[in-house]
Amino acid sequence: MIKITVPKPDLTIVQRKQEENTDAPVIKPVYGFIDIHEIPRDKGGIILFYNNKDELLFVGKARKLRQRVNKHFDDKVSPLKDHRKEVTKISIIVIEEPMDREILETYIINTQYAKYNTDKVFYK
């Protein structure tokens, strides 16, 4: 038996509004998220989308994390396309090795019962 441990997220961002009393430039929110720029641009890993009840909505993997998160919010074929308004938290686990990403994504989908993942599901 192989033992798989899900690492703690390297980054978690939540929907929030920018404080108006700062001199910082205004950041245009993407579905309520103003911290997407903190997601690594050139690293691979796992993306976990949660709702306001902290239920796991969707798990995805990516070679370039920030591009993939943005694509989930813009793409017409994303599994999240009809559920984008439910997403209130995004967690990122940086994993560079493609095979490790694949194994961990499948493991998380099936042990944490991601609501909108339809591929790689063995529990239904």
C-alpha positions as semicolon CSV with decimal commas, in nm:
position;residue;x (nm);y (nm);z (nm)
1;M;0,000;0,000;0,000
2;I;0,129;0,343;-0,093
3;K;0,090;0,617;0,166
4;I;0,010;0,958;0,021
5;T;0,019;1,271;0,233
6;V;-0,141;1,589;0,106
7;P;0,097;1,878;0,176
8;K;-0,026;2,200;0,331
9;P;-0,101;2,470;0,073
10;D;0,188;2,700;-0,012
11;L;-0,055;2,985;-0,074
12;T;-0,422;3,054;-0,004
13;I;-0,607;3,356;-0,134
14;V;-0,961;3,460;-0,048
15;Q;-1,208;3,698;-0,203
16;R;-1,165;4,042;-0,057
17;K;-1,189;4,408;-0,147
18;Q;-0,892;4,638;-0,172
19;E;-0,860;4,893;0,104
20;E;-0,942;5,236;-0,032
21;N;-0,732;5,445;0,205
22;T;-0,395;5,331;0,069
23;D;-0,175;5,493;-0,193
24;A;-0,134;5,159;-0,369
25;P;-0,253;5,133;-0,728
26;V;-0,604;4,998;-0,774
27;I;-0,606;4,626;-0,849
28;K;-0,880;4,502;-1,077
29;P;-1,044;4,202;-0,908
30;V;-1,094;3,873;-1,093
31;Y;-1,420;3,726;-0,960
32;G;-1,355;3,908;-0,634
33;F;-0,990;3,801;-0,598
34;I;-0,733;4,081;-0,589
35;D;-0,440;3,860;-0,486
36;I;-0,413;3,641;-0,798
37;H;-0,080;3,814;-0,870
38;E;0,065;3,629;-0,568
39;I;0,015;3,290;-0,738
40;P;0,346;3,178;-0,893
41;R;0,355;3,241;-1,266
42;D;0,620;2,987;-1,367
43;K;0,567;2,702;-1,120
44;G;0,354;2,391;-1,148
45;G;0,122;2,246;-0,891
46;I;-0,228;2,173;-0,769
47;I;-0,512;2,426;-0,748
48;L;-0,796;2,377;-0,499
49;F;-1,114;2,586;-0,529
50;Y;-1,339;2,619;-0,222
51;N;-1,676;2,778;-0,146
52;N;-1,775;2,991;0,155
53;K;-1,855;2,674;0,357
54;D;-1,499;2,550;0,295
55;E;-1,628;2,268;0,074
56;L;-1,390;2,157;-0,198
57;L;-1,547;2,247;-0,532
58;F;-1,278;2,157;-0,783
59;V;-0,920;2,030;-0,798
60;G;-0,693;2,097;-1,094
61;K;-0,328;2,069;-1,183
62;A;-0,115;2,300;-1,391
63;R;0,234;2,350;-1,529
64;K;0,188;2,726;-1,487
65;L;-0,037;2,797;-1,192
66;R;-0,141;3,160;-1,240
67;Q;-0,230;3,111;-1,607
68;R;-0,445;2,811;-1,522
69;V;-0,632;2,988;-1,242
70;N;-0,709;3,277;-1,476
71;K;-0,818;3,033;-1,745
72;H;-1,069;2,870;-1,508
73;F;-1,231;3,211;-1,462
74;D;-1,226;3,303;-1,834
75;D;-1,263;2,973;-2,019
76;K;-1,595;2,864;-2,169
77;V;-1,513;2,494;-2,123
78;S;-1,384;2,498;-1,765
79;P;-1,571;2,263;-1,531
80;L;-1,614;2,570;-1,308
81;K;-1,780;2,781;-1,578
82;D;-2,126;2,757;-1,421
83;H;-1,999;2,772;-1,063
84;R;-1,746;3,058;-1,063
85;K;-1,957;3,269;-0,829
86;E;-1,936;2,993;-0,566
87;V;-1,557;3,014;-0,541
88;T;-1,446;3,219;-0,238
89;K;-1,106;3,063;-0,165
90;I;-0,822;2,926;-0,378
91;S;-0,536;2,721;-0,235
92;I;-0,216;2,641;-0,422
93;I;0,022;2,351;-0,361
94;V;0,345;2,392;-0,558
95;I;0,461;2,060;-0,707
96;E;0,707;2,070;-0,994
97;E;0,714;1,700;-1,086
98;P;0,433;1,621;-1,339
99;M;0,379;1,262;-1,220
100;D;0,352;1,377;-0,858
101;R;0,093;1,638;-0,964
102;E;-0,112;1,374;-1,144
103;I;-0,110;1,133;-0,849
104;L;-0,188;1,400;-0,590
105;E;-0,470;1,552;-0,798
106;T;-0,640;1,213;-0,835
107;Y;-0,587;1,136;-0,466
108;I;-0,737;1,467;-0,349
109;I;-1,036;1,437;-0,584
110;N;-1,121;1,094;-0,445
111;T;-1,046;1,143;-0,076
112;Q;-1,187;1,494;-0,032
113;Y;-1,478;1,443;-0,275
114;A;-1,434;1,745;-0,499
115;K;-1,785;1,851;-0,600
116;Y;-1,734;1,943;-0,967
117;N;-1,459;1,706;-1,075
118;T;-1,602;1,446;-1,313
119;D;-1,282;1,292;-1,449
120;K;-1,065;1,070;-1,231
121;V;-1,354;1,004;-0,991
122;F;-1,365;0,657;-0,838
123;Y;-1,609;0,712;-0,550
124;K;-1,936;0,754;-0,748
